[in-house]
Amino acid sequence: MPRSRGPDPDARRRAEQSEAALAAGGIPLAASERLEAFRQSGDRFFTSDLSVNELVVTRQAGFRPLTQVMGTCFYRTGWQSYPWGRGGGWLGGMGWGASGAGETFELEQQTDAWNEARRLAVDRLAEETRRAGGDAVVGVHLSRRHHDWAAGLIEFVVIGTAVRSERFRFDAGEPALSNLSGQDLSKLVRNGWWPVGLVAGTTVAYVATGYAQQNRSTGLFSSRQNQEMPDFTRGIYDARALAMTRLSQQAHALNAHGVVGVTIERSHREIERDRGGGTKYTDLVIEMHVLGTAVIEVERHAAPPPIYLDLQLNDPERP
């Protein structure tokens, strides 16, 4: 008897449950079922993206790898206006007040989209870790991208290895996420520190070129001399300051004592503007992304880590 081509009620039910879970910031049904089955099985077989060196030092530090975990989010950015005017009349400007100087404006809609997409992806990574029974995640790799096939579509993906501590017991309730390698996590823990979470911040800023820089870049002799573009320089500093402020606020919310492993990634795109009379100049849209691991200093019960002397037995000057 041929199978019906009508909709599968069970598939529809599972799709609806997954959609509801995603709307609440969780993970799809298939992912939660896989992790629940893994946890209930008690199997010591694991999958990870750890290198051999990372695996060895992670085990020496008292962590057992469990399974790879992931969090992802596709997010569409809403409409964003650009500050075509001058003089600081546009909300969000950070002007310097100097005559002819440019200004930096944060593009709140785009900034919020990046920060929310990353938050959802990281929260899903944490949920997978909890469901797997992990205490921490080692070597979180975060990637992001724009997608040209849909206007305003961005994507965050975070992947790491969930581990369980067999030497320490922590009652924080939330798994410790970090972008540290296995080697770095081992050094951190053995020296009395503990990661309490990933902290990050993104800023998308529009750098509106002032008249002074426009004259430098479009003047008759502008191409014949070296000169700094100060509006762009200030724009980079402003975008970085805002992103780092967000990172610091998250770290303070976790009661962290500091942040390690901070990475800063920057990209920009040019916006060509027409000054009139056939003269053109360039504004910039800057994306600034910062990421790090918040840490706290804890009481150390184990003996201090051993110190090794590393001697090279070959002469690098000889073949």
C-alpha positions, 0 to 999 in steps of 0.5 A: 500500500503506497504511503500517504504524501500528506503532512506527518503529524509527528513531524509537525508536532516536533517542528512546533516544539522546536520552534517554541524552544527556539523562541524561548532562547533554547535548543531544538528538540533533536539536540535536546534529545541527543544530549539527554540520551548521552547523559543517561547512557553514562558512556565514557566515549567522547567527541571533541575538537581538542588536539592531542596536547589539549586532551592530555593537559585537560585530563591532567588538570582533572577535567574529563571531556564529554562531547562537542557542544554548539550554539547558533543563531540566524538573526535579521537586522532591522532597518537602520538610518545613517546620520547624513546630517552634521552638527551632532543633531542625530541621536547617538553622536559622540562629537568633539565640538571642534570646528570642521571635525568629524563625528562618530555615531553608533548604529544602535539597530545593527549593534543590538542585532549583533549583541543579541544574536551572539547572546542567543548563540552563547546561551544555547551553547550553555544549555547544551553543556548543562544537558550534557552534564558539563561543568565547563566548555574548553576552547570555544570557537566563535564565528560570525558572518553576513549572508548576501542571499538575504538582506540584513541577515547575520549568523553567529556560531559557537562550538566547544568541548564540554568537560566535567571536573573530576577534581574540583566541585563548583556550585555555580549552577551555570557551566563556565564558558571560555575561549581558552585552549585546553592548555590555558584552562589547565594553567588557569585552574592549577594556579588558583583561577576559575573561568566564570563565563564568556564576556563580549561586546560589539559596536557598529559605528558610523564615522562621519567625515568632517570638513577638515578631513574632507579637504585633506582627502579631496584637496588639490595636493592631497595625494602628494603628501603623507597625512593622517585621517584623524576622523577615522582614527578617532572613530576606531578609538570610539568604537573600541571604547564602547565595545570594551565598556560592554565587555567590562559591564558583563564581567562585573555582572559576573563578579569577575576579578578580571578578563583574560584571552581578550580578542579584538576583531575589526572590519569596516565598509566604505560609504561614498558621499558626494560633497557637491560640484563633483567632489566625493569623499568617504565615510566609514561604517566600523564593526568592532567585536571583542571577546574574552573569558571572565575569571575569578581567583579561588582558593587553591587546595592542590599543590602548586604546579610543577616547573619544567626546564625546557632545553632544546637539544638540537642546534637551530643553526645547524642542519 
